[in-house]
Amino acid sequence: MVDGVRGSTLVGRTDELRMGCDLVDALLAGRGGSMVITGSSGVGKTALARAIAAEAQSPRYDAARIAVSMVTAAESERDWPYSGLHLVVSGMVGALSPGDQPGVETLVAELFGRLDEASGPREVAMELLPLIGAMEQPVLAAVDDAQFLDARSHEALGIIARRLGALSLTLVVVGEWSAGSAPVLDGLPTLRLRELASEDVVDLLQGAYPDMAGTVAEELGSRAGGNPRTLLDVADRLSPEQRRGQITLDRYLPTSTAVRDMVLAELDELNDGQRFALLVAAASEDDRIGPVLTASADEAGDVGQWLLSRHLEASDGSYRWRRPAVGWIAWRASNLDERRRVHERLAEAYDGLDAERVSWHRAGAQDEPDEDLAAELEQASRELRQRGELARSYLFARESVRLTAGSRKRVERSLSTGKLAAFAGRADEAMRIARERNRADVSGEQGAELALLEVRAHLIDDGHVPTDLIEVHADALMDTDPDRAAQFWLVGAAGFADRLELDDAVDYLTRVERHLPLLCPDTVGSYRRITAWIAALSGEFDRAAMLIEADGPASGVFAEADRCLRHAMVLTRAERFDEARRLLQIITEQRRFGDSSAVVGNAWSVAGVLEIRAGRLAAAKKAAESWRRVVGPHPPHQGRIPAYMIRAHALMGDVEAALQCQEAAQTLARDRGDWWTRALVQSESGAMYLRLNQLDEAMSALERARHYALACDDPSVLATEPDFIEACVQRGDLERARAALAAYEARASRVPTSWARHTVARCRALVAEGEESVELFAVAAQTCSDSASPVELARTQLCCGERLGELGRHPEAVEWLHRAIVLATESGATGLATRAQEELGSVARGVLAIPRQRRALDPLTESERRLVALVVAGRRNREIAAELFVSVRTVETHLGKIYRKLGVRSRAELAGMAVAAHASSDGTDESSRD
């Protein structure tokens, strides 16, 4: 669905579709009109016209009122005078309701029966206009491929289109015209469709291919442009592994003959020089125009000028393709000799300008092994990796492997390539390289390194720890190479820790500790990070902080990325949110470690959890959306953000999104099969049901989750217990709630996070009764008020308001509920704010009719009292304005006068005074009756 326009799945055309809907709205109001939709082939002209037609037939416009016709012109009828006009008018008549057809159909048949070679377009148009005016039913007529209409039909339709203002016809003309080829359409409202923006490209591709990773969609958009037909054609030819980002995309993308003919129909007609210039521009890696023109200069004719005038746009020494697909379509149509010559020329052009690109193009021209060149590429790959250009580093590493002759050196370089693939999240590529360890010419040391790569690839692919592989290799190495053995144990420990299987993780760490003095600095750093993470999960925050403070900068980009991410995870657990956020921004915004879907996706997942714990729900939603764009809607296992977003969406009031996340998280739990993911889904689902007041479902889910939560040292790891206690209270089971609170208090005292301390204080108030509960709520509201999540604070204020309402203390209840509404709204918890508003309406129901004898409100006029009543009921200024049929500014002005008359400074004070006055007047009435 396009934003604000129902019934459409069109991507990236919100404004354009709204323009079409405006035409339909005008048609219903009795004003006809026209629109010409044009643009390049495949850009989505037909799709937009169909979407406008679909909108006209949607319930929004009452399908029975508008007749919709959509016809497509045929090139084969282009030489028949008025054949196109006959097609359009016949379609219009055929779309009319049966009762309207006969008379009009007869008149149209008579008109076309009289047409001959001498009939002029203006004469025909003037005869058709009264027939159109005779149609009582509004008609939307769309003409696709209108460039194929015959010339006379073109002219007649143009004349008609300019005179539709008073008629019940809207004409939508769709076509692709070269400049000046359809002058009769000049002056008509024209919509020229451009290519999709980058964010719309991602939406289009992920909508069509649910398994596509966001990074792959972004890369396709940058390389293929924003033409929808080209994008979908290319995506259809990718393998599932390529769409998921597990295998690198080919530099020159695959496409169909149909798209080739659409984009570069003149390819076969180019001369040798033009063809060569296109190939040079396609092979250039950095888009610098100078080397391209230099490499093309020896060709016959001024091919450089031709290239710039037809296919490239140059600016500030660089260039961009007018149509990005042209380059790789031309390259795929070339032969090996042409490609070799292009690379040779580019290597010469870059000589003295850029040594890395000289090496790259020399490699492109080389088919046979070349050890010197392979060594150059290997060194360039290493330097690119250190600069954070990991995608290019991978490409150079792969070329280095291709040109290596010796088997030992080839395995060594393959290993570097595999590490880059694993870092980028390309598990299949990494696994394929890792399995070269079974070859006879692989040394023992290389075999161990490749086995370690395979372990990492397994974790990336499905999250399971391959213990057999770890045990076999680590046991074989621990006496002769303890550092490499420790690396196996640490990878396994990290995998178990991320599944919260802490006993197994600690077992591996214990083995590492026996060899700690023998380990290299990078391995010690990895040990500290994993140990800190396990300490943070166990609630040992001081120990975790000490470990990450001792963990200095790593020596390589892989280790430094791990360091950045692990430190952020530890700091999030320790509620040091600002520090964690800054570290994550290095990965997600600065992209210091490139665009790896594994690294960036994991960082967004951690950011989502961080923002939920910090009570910033809008930021959490943004992080979850970014995570999905990076890893795709169906990731193999990375990140549990869908589970966490069940609660977040429920708090935001978006139940549909919460249920969608629940479904995705349940799939994730089934695929992973670990207890932690299942428990998390139960816990967050229970929180959602509690927000929805579905207490039976909430208790069922929370009971199962609590069983797992009690096994965690830190209660905040699985935030189940406060929800469970509140659900027990709402069901009236105070005895069970108090027993659960006793257990929770004992656990929270051992790991006293701000979240735990605040929620314990709220739960104490919830299980208390009468005046004691009010006093405890006041204590809870002050407990960690400067460090606890604003969402948790709003929940406490809401619970307090509910309790005060139950006790009949309405003025105080109103004040607490107003506070809850403000805080919940500020933190994005719209669902929580709505619940507080509903409770406020219940508490203030008797205040809506304020009697005249309320002395406190005597200074107010009747209309001002009515406005006060709406404020007490929890209405916002915009809602009050709508109910009273005035502007928001008028409401604000009257509220200012009321504040001054009564001497109050806020809505909460005003509501409290109004409720108190009502209670006082009720008491006065009772006394007078006595």
N, C-alpha and C positions, 0 to 999 in steps of 0.2 A: 504494500500500500504506500502510495506517495503521501508525504506529510500533508495532513489537512484535506486530502482528497480521497474519499472512500472508494473501495472497489477496484483499486489498481495495483498491479505489482511492478509497474514501470520504475526503473531505477534511474535516479539522477535527473529527472525531468519534472521536478515539482513545479517550478515556475511556469514551464511551458504547458504542462497539463492544466494548470490553473487558468492560463489564458484561454485554452480551449473550453474549459468549464464556464468561463465568463461569457463566451459566445453562446453556449447552451442556455445559460441563465437569461441572456438577452432574448433568445429565441422564444422562451416561455413567456417573456413579457411582451411579445408581439413585435420584436425588432429583429429582422434578419441581418445577416452579415456574411463575411467571407474571411478566409485566412489561407495564405499560401505557405506550405511547409516545404523547405528545401534544405539541402545539405549534401555532403558526399555520400557515396554508396556505403551502406552498412551502418550509417550513423544512428539509425533508429527512427526514420521518418514514418515508415509504415506502422511501427509499433506505437508511436505517439498518436497517429490518426485512429488506430484501432482502440487505443485507450480512451480517447475522446468519445468515440462512438459507444464504447462500453459504459462510460459515465452517463451518456445521454439515455441509456436504457436501464440504468440502475434505479433502485427504489427512491434514491434521492431526488430524481427528476420525474417520478411517476411514469413508468415504462409505457403505460397505455396512451400517453399524450404525445410522445415524439416518435415519428416514423424515422428510422435510420436506414440509410442506403450506403453501401460501400462497394464501389466497382473498381476494376483494374483495367487500364487501357492496354491494348495489345499493339505491338509494333507492326504486326502483319496487316493491320487495318489503317496504317498511317496515311496511305495514299487515297483513301476513300473519303470524299468530302462529307462532312457531317456525321461520319460513322461514330466518332467519339461523343458528339452531342447526343446522338440517339442512345448510346450506351448509358450516359449519365441520366438522361430524362427517363428512360425506361426503368432504370434502377429506382429512381425517385417514385415513380408511379407504382411500381411493384411493392414498395415499402409501405404504401398507404394502407389504412384499414380497409377491409373488403367493401364496406359501405361507401367509401369515398372514391374507389377506383373507377367504376364504370364510366361515369361522365367525363372525367379527366382523361381516361385512357382513350376514349373515342376522339376527343379533341386533339390529343397528341398524335394519334394515328393519322388523322386528317392532315395535320400540319406537315408531318414528315412525308406523307404521300405526295404533297404538292412541291417538295423541294427538288430543284434540279441544278444544273451547272450554273445557271444564271442567278440563283438565289444568293444574295449578299449576306454576310454575317450580321450586319446591323439590322437588316430587314428581318432575318430569322429571329434574332434576339428580341426585337420589339414585338414579334408575334408570340413568343414564348412567355414573356413577362405577364400578360393577362391570364394565361393558363396557370402559371405559378400562383398568381394572386387568387385564383379560384379554389386552390387547395386549402381547405379549412384546417386540416391537421398540420401542425408544425413538422417540418422535415429537416433532418440533418443529412446532407449528401456529401460523402467523401469520395474523392477520385484519386486513386493511387497510380503511380507511374504516368502522371499526366504529361510528361515530356513526349510520350508516344501518341498523344492525340493529334489528329490531323490539323492543319493550320487553320481552316475555317472554324472548326469546333473550338480551338484555342481562342480565336478572336471573339466568337459569339459568347463563350463562357465569360471572357473578360468583361464584355459589355454588360452581361447580366449581373455579374458579381458586384459591379459598381452601383447597382440600382436595387439592392435587396433590403434597404433600410426599413421600408414600410411593408415588407412581405414576410411570410412565415417560412422562410427558407434560409438555412445557413449552409454555405458551401465551403468545404475544406479541400483544397487542391494540393496534392502531394507530388513532388517530382524533383528531378535533378536536371537543371538547365545550365548550359554554359552561358557566359556573359553575352547578353543581347539576343539570345535565341528565342525568347518569349516576350517581346516588347508589349504585347497586349496585356500582360499581367503587371506591368509597371504601375505603381501607385496603389496596388492592393496591399493590405496589411500582410507583411511577409515575416515569417519566423525562420531564421537560418539556424539549424541545429549544429552545435559545436560538438567536439568529442567530449566524452565524460571526464569529469575531474577525477583526481587520483583516488579520493575516498569512495567515489561512486564506482570506480573500477573494481575495488575490493568487494563492495556490496554485490555488484553484478556477478562476479566470478564465484564468490562464496555462496550466493543464492543458487547458482546453476550447478555448482560442484561443491557439495557440503564438506567434502574431505580436503578442500584446498586450504593450505596455510596462508595466513595474511601476508607473510613476507613473500611468498611465491606470487600471490596476487599483485602485490605492490611492484615486484620485479617485472611481471608481465606488463603492467601498466606503463612502467618507465621505458620498457624496450619495445612494446608494440603500440603504444599510444592508447587513446581512449575510444577507438572505434569498436562498438559492441560486437559487430559481426566478426571482425578480425580476432578480437579477444576470445570469443567463445569458440571460434574455429581452432585457434591455437590450443586452448585449454583442453579441447576434446581430443587432441592428439598427444597429450602428455600421458605418461604412465601414472598410475595411482601413487607410486613412490615419489615421482617428481611433483605431483600436485601437493602431496603432504610435506614436501621439503626435505625428504629423506635422500633424494638423489638430485644432484645439481642439474639445473636446466642447461640445455645445449646453448652455446653462444648464439647460434643461428637457429631460430625457432622453427618448428615444423608448421606447415600450413597446407591447405588444399589447393587444387588447381583453380577452383572457383574463386577463392580469395586472391590467389596470385593474379588472375585475370582482372579482378575488380581493382586491385591496388596498382598493378603495373602491367596494364594491358599492352603497352608499347614495347615490352622487353625484347621481343623477338625482332623488332624493327630498329633497334639501336645499332649504330655503327660500332666498330671495335673500340674506338677511343672513348665514346660515351659509356659503353659497357664497362670498360676498364676503370673509368673514373668513378662509376657507381660502386664497383667492388673495392676500390681504395677507400672510399668514404665508409663503406660497410665494415672494412677490416680495421680501421683506425680505432684504437682503444680509448683515447682520451679526448676525442672530439675537438682537437686543435686543427684549425683550418689551414694553417701554414704548411705543415707536412703533407696534408692531403693534396693541396695544389702543387706542391713541389713534386710529389710522387706521380702526379698526373700530367706534368708539364710536357713530357716528351711525346705525348700522344698527338696524333694529327688533329688539327683544328683547335679552336679555343674551348676545350672540353671543361676547363675550370669555370669559365663564365657560364657555359651551358648548365653545369652542375649547380651553380649558385642560383641561376634563374629558375630552374625547374624543380630542384629537389632539396636544396639546403637553404637555411637561413643563417647567415653569419653575423656575429656581433662580438666585439672585444676579443678577437682572435680565436673564438671558438664557433662551433656550428651546431645546429640541431636539424633533424630531418623534418621536413614538412609533413611527411607521412612516415612514421618510424618503421613500418613494415617493409618499406621499399628496399632498404638495405639488406635485410636478411633474406628476403625473397630473391633478390638478385644474386646473393651469395650462394644460396642453395641451388640455383640454376647454373652455376659456374662449374668448370671442370678443374681437376687437380693442377694442371699446368697454369691455368689462369690464377688460381689461388697462390701458387708458389711465386709467380712473378709479382703479384701484388705485395706479398710480404717482403720480397727482396727490395722492391722499390721503397717501401715504407721504412725498412731498416736503414737504407741509404739516407732517406729524408730525415730520420731522427738522429743520425750520426752527429755527435757533438752537441746534441740538444738534450737527450734523455737516454742514459745507458740502459736502464731497465727495459725501455720499449725497443731499443735496438735488439736486446737479447730476445724479447718476446717475438718480434717479427722474424728474426733469424731462425728461431725455433719453428715458426709457422712455415718457413720455406724449406725446412729440413725434414726428410723422411727417414733417413738412416740414423742409427745411434751416433751421438757426438758427446764424448765425455766432458770436454772443455765447456761446451755450451750447456750441458746438463748441470755442471758445477756453477756456472754463472746464474742459471735459473734458480738453483737451490739457494744460493746466497741472496738473490733478490727476494725470494719467498720469505727467507728469514727476516730480512730487513722490513719487508711489508708487514709481517706479523708483529714486529715490535712497534710499528707505527699504528697498529690497530686496523690496518686494511686487510682484514682476514679473508674476504671473498677473493681479492686479487692474489693474496698469498697462496690460497688453495689452488688457483688456476696455474700459477707459476710452479708450484710443487708438483702438480699433475703432469705438466709438460716436462719437468725435470725427470720424472720417472720414465716417461715415454722415450726419452733420448739416452737413457742409461744403458750401457752394454753389460757391465759386470753384474752378476746375480746378487752378490753380497751388497754392493752399493745400491742396487735396485731395491732390495728389500728395505734397506735403511731409509731410502727416500720414500718408499711406499708407506712406511710407518709414520713419517712426518705428515704425509698426505692424509693418512687415516686419522691422526690426531686432530687435524684441522676439520675433517668431515665430522668427527664425533662432537667437537666443540660447536659446530654449526647445527647439531641435531640431526645429522644425516646418518641415522643408525644403519641403514642397509649398506651404504657405501663403506662405512667403517667396518661393518661385519665382513663384507666381501674381502677387504684388504687384510683384516685380522686372520682370516682363515688360510692365508698364504703360509701360516706357520707350519702347516702340514707338509709343505714341500721339502724335498730331500736336501736342497741346497741352503736351507735356512739354519743359521747357527743357533746354539742353545740360548745365547743371550737375546738374539733377535726373536726367537720363538717365545721367550718369556714376555718380551715387550709387546709382541703381537697378541699374546694371550691376555695381557692386561688391557689392551685396546678392546678385545672381544668382551671382557667383563664390563667395561664402560658402555659398549654398544648395547649390551643386554639391558643395562639399567636405563639407558635412554629409550630403548624400544618399548619395554613393558614394565619397567620398575621392579622387576624381580631380581633378587640377588643370586647369581649363579655360584652357589657355595661349593659345588664339586670342583669347578674350574679354579676357584680361589684356593681351595685346600690343596689340590694337587700341585699347583705351581708354587704357592707360598711355602709349603712344607719342603719342597725340593730346593728352594733357594735360601731358606733362613740361615743355614750354616755358612754358605759360600757368598751369598749376596743379601745380607739382611735388609739393606735399604730397599731393594726391589721387592722383597717379600713383604716388607711393611707397606709398600704401596698397594699391594693386593689386599691386605687386611684393611687398610684405610678406605679403599673404594667400597669394600663390603660393609664396613662400619657406617659409612655415609648412607649407603642404600638402606640398611636396617634402621638407622636413626630416622630417615625420612618416612619410613613406614611405622614409626614409633614402636619398633620391636627392639626396645632398648637393651634388654638382656643380651641379645645376640650382638648388638653393636658394642656393648661394653666388653664382651668376650674377645672380640677382635682387637679392641683398643688395648686390652691387657697384654695381648701378645706383642703389640707394637711397643709397649712400655718396657718390655724385657730387653729390647734392642735399642732403646732411645739414644744412648750415647754414641751409637755407631751410624746414626742417620744423618743425611745431608740436610742443610738448612731448609730447602723447599719441602722435604718430607716432614721435618719437624713442624714447619708452619702448617701443613695439612693436618697433622696430628692435633695441633692446638685448636684449629678451627672446628674439627669434628668433635673434639672433647668439649669445647665451649658450647657447641650446639646441644650436645647431650646434657650438659650441666644446666643449660637454660630450660630444656624440656623437663628437667627434674626439679626446677625451682631454685637451683643453686646459682643465683644471679651474680653474687659477688665473685664466685669462682669463675663463672663464664666471663665476666668483665675483665678479670685479671688475665685470663688466657688470651682474649682478643687484643688487649693492650700490649701484651708481649709479642703478638703476631705482627711483625714488621712487614714492610712492602715485599712482595714476592718478586722473583727474578724474571719470570716469564709472563706473557699475557694470559695464558690459560690459568695459571695459579693466581694471578692478580684478580681476574674476574671471579674466581671461586672465593677469594678472600673478601672481595667487595660484597658479594651476595651473602656469604655465610655471616659476616659481621652484621649485615642488615637484619638477617633472620634472628640473630641473638639479641640485638638491640630491640627488636620488635617484641620479643618475648619479655624483655626486661622493662617494657613500657617507656623506652627512650625513643619516642616516635620521631622527633625532629631529626635526631642523628641518623636513624635508620632511613628516613625519607631522603636525606641528602645523598646517602650512599646509593640508594636505588635510582635516583635521578641520574647518576653517573652512567648507569646502564641503559635506562629507558629513554632519557631525553638527550644526554650528551652522546650516547652511543659510542663510548670510548672503546668498547670491545666489539664493535661492528653490529651487524643485524642478525646475529645468530638467533634462530627461533627458540632454541633450547635455553640460551642465557637470557635473552630479552623477555621471552614468555615466562620463564620462572620468576624473573624480577617483577613483572607485572602481577603475577600471582601473589607474591609476598606483599607487594604494595596494596593489593586489595584487602588482604587479611589485616595489614597494618591500619588501613583507614577504617575498617569496621571496628577494630579494637579502640581506635582513637575517637570513634563517634562521628566520623566525617563520611556520611553515607553517599553523598553525591560524588566525592572523590573515589570511594570504593567502587561505585558503579562505573565510573570512567576507567578505573584500572581493570575491572572485569571485562569491559568492552575491548580495551586495548589488548588484553590477554587473548581474547577470542580472535581478534584480528590477526595477531601474530601467529598463534599455533593452529588456527582453524577451529571450526565448530566441533570436530570429532578428534581431539588429540589422543594419542595412544595412552598417555597416563599423566603427562606433566601438569602438576598443579591441581589443587582441590578447590579452586575458587568457585566453581558452580555450587558446591555444597555450602560454602560460607555465604554465598549470595542468596540462599533460600531465606535465611533470617533477615538479611539486609533488605531484600525486596519486600518482604512482609512488613517490616517497619516503615518502609517508604510508601506502603499502601498499594503496591503493584502485585496483586495476588496472582495474576496470570504469569508474570515473569517469575515469581517465586515458584509456582508449580512447574514451569519449564525448567528451571534450575534443579528442582527436585528430581525430575525425570532424568536430566543429564547426569546428575550426581549418582543416582541409583545405577545407571548404566556404568559409570566409572567404578562404582563399588563392586559390581558384578565382574567387570573385566579385571580389576586388580586383585580382588579376593582377599585383601588384608583386613584385619579387624578394625584398624584405625579409620579407614575410609568408611566402612559400614557404620561405625559408631558416630562418626561426624555427621553422616547423612541423617541418622536417627535423631541426634541432638538438635540439628538445625531444623529438621522437619517438625520436631516437637515444639520448638520456639515459634515456628510459623503457625501451627495449629492453636497454640496458646493465644497468639495475637488475634486469630480469627474466632476465638471463643469456642473452638471445637474441642471441648475438654476431654472427651473420651479418647479421641485420636491423639491429643497431646499427651495424655497420661501413658498411653500405650507406647508411643515413641520414646518419651522421656524415661520411662522405667527401663527400657532396654539400653538406652544411652547411658543412664546412671550406673548401670552395672559395669560398663567400661570406664566411666569417669572415675569411679572409686579406685581403680587400679593405677591412676595417674598421681604422681606426687604433687603436681601443681594443679589445683582445681581449674585454673584458667585455660589449661590445654584443651579441655572439653567443657565448654561453659554451660553445663547441663543443670547443675544443682539449684541455682536460683530460680530457674524456670520450673523445675520439678516442685520446689517448695511453694511457689506461687500457684501452680496448678492444683496442688493439694488444698491450699487455702480456698481457692475458688470453688472447689468441689465440697467444701465444708469438712474436710478431713484434717482437723487441726492437730490431732494426736500424731498422725503420720508426718505432717508437716514439721512438727516440733522435733520429732525423732530425726528426721532428715537434716534439720537445722543443726542439731547437736553434732552430728557427724561432719557437717560442712564447716562449722565453727572450728572444730579441732583441726581439720585439714588446712583451712585458710590461715590459721594461726602459725602454721609451719612455713607457709609461703604467702606472706601478707602483701600481695600486690594491691595497688590502689583499687583495681576492679574487685578483688576479693573482699577487701575491707568495706567498700561501699555496699556491695550486694549483701554481705552478711548483715550489715546494719539495717538494710531495707527488709530483709527476711525476718529479722527480730521483730520489727514493727508489724509485719504482716501476720505473724503468728500470735501477737499480743491482742488483747481485747480492750474495748472501752478507752478511757482516758490514757491508760498506759500506752496504748498503741499510738495515740497522737503525739505523746512526748517522745516516743522512740522514732517516729517519722521525722520529727524536728531534728533529732540527733543524726539520723541517717542523711538528711538533706545537707548537713554540714560535714559529714564524714568524707574526706578526700574530695571536697567540692572543687578544689583548684586543680586536681589531677585526674579525677575519674572521667570517663567518657560522658559527654553531654547527653547522649542518648540514655545512658543509665540514670543520670540525674533527672532527666525528664520522666523516666519510668517511675522513679521514686516520688516525684511531685504528683504524678497522676495517681499513684496508689494512695498517697496521702489525701488527695482531694476526694477520691472515692470513699475512703474511710470516714472523712469528716462529713460527707454527704449522708452516709449511713447513720451517723450519730446525730443528724439534724443540725449540725453546725454549718449552715449554708453560707454565711458571709465568708468564713474562713475557707470553706471548700471552693468557693468561686475564685478566691485569690490564688490558691494553690493550683487550681486547674488552669487559670490564665497563665501562670508561670510555666506550667507543663506545655501548653500550646506554643508559647513563644520559643521555648528552648528546643522543643521537638521540631518545630518548623525551621529554626535556624540550622539545626544539624541534619536536615533532610529527611527526618522521620515523619513524613506526612501521614502515614497510617496511624502512628502513635498520636499525632496532633488531632486527627479526626476522631479517634476514640475519646480523647480528652474533651473535644467539642461536644460529642454526644453526651458524655457524662455531665458536662456543664449545662447542656440543655435540659437534662433531667433534673439537675439540682435547681435550676432557675425557672422551671416550668411555671410555677406560680407567680413569677415576677413579670411575666409577659403582659399581664393586665395590671398596671400599677394604679391603685386607687388614688383619688384626688386628695384624700386626707393625709397623705404621707408628708409630714411637716418638713422633713429633710429635703424633699424634692419640690417643695412649694415654689421656689423661685423659677422653676422651669415651666415653659409653655406645654400645652398638650402634645404638640409635635415633637418637642425636645424629649418629653417623657417616653414617647414611642421609640425614639432613637435610642434612649438609654436602655429600654427593654430589649432591643435587638443586640446591643453591646453585651448585656448580661447573658443573653442566650448564646454568646460566643461567635456572633456574626462578625466577619471582617468588613472593612470599609467598602470594598467592592461589592460584597453581598448585600450590605445595607443599601447601597446606592441602587442596586438592581431592584430590591424589594420596594423601595420608596419611589422609584422612577425619577431619581435625581442623579447628578454627576457625583463622582468620587470627591471632587473638590468641594462641592456643596456639603457633603457629609463631614469632611475634614473641618470646614469652616464652622459648622454648627457644633461639632465636638469641642472645638476650641472655646466657643462661647460657654458651653456647658461646664467645661473645666474651670473657667474663670468664675462662673456663678457659684459653683459648689466648693471651690477652693481645693480641687483635687489635681493630681499631676499625671495620672496614668489611667489606662482602661481598668487595670486591676482595682485601683482605689475607687473608681467610679462604680464598678460592679459591686464591690464590697459595700459601699454606702447604700446603693439601691436595694440590695438584699436585706441589709440591716434595717432600712426604713420600712421595707415590707413586713419584716418580722415584728418590728415595733408596732406598726399599724395593726397587725393581726392581734397582738397582745392587747392593744387599746380597745379594739373592737370587742374582744372577749370580756374585758373588765366592764365595759359599758353595758354589755348584755347581762352580766351578773347584777 
